[in-house]
């Protein structure tokens, strides 16, 4: 849900990440908070490259390995 919000809504990224991190406490474990935070922040840093790889895969191209 958070990835969709980050890519397809005008919600501020910091608010989306915060709400996702808080939601993980309700549906999973509090210990998962740092993991969810790290994954979403990394996605924000690398989203253009990741989305380009997804687009290439949809077009039938072989994806490049990430360093």
Secondary structure, 3 states (H helix, E strand, C coil): CHHHHHHHCCCCHHHHHHHHHHHHHHHCCHHHHHHHHHHHHHHHHHHHHHHHHHHHHHCCCCCCCCC
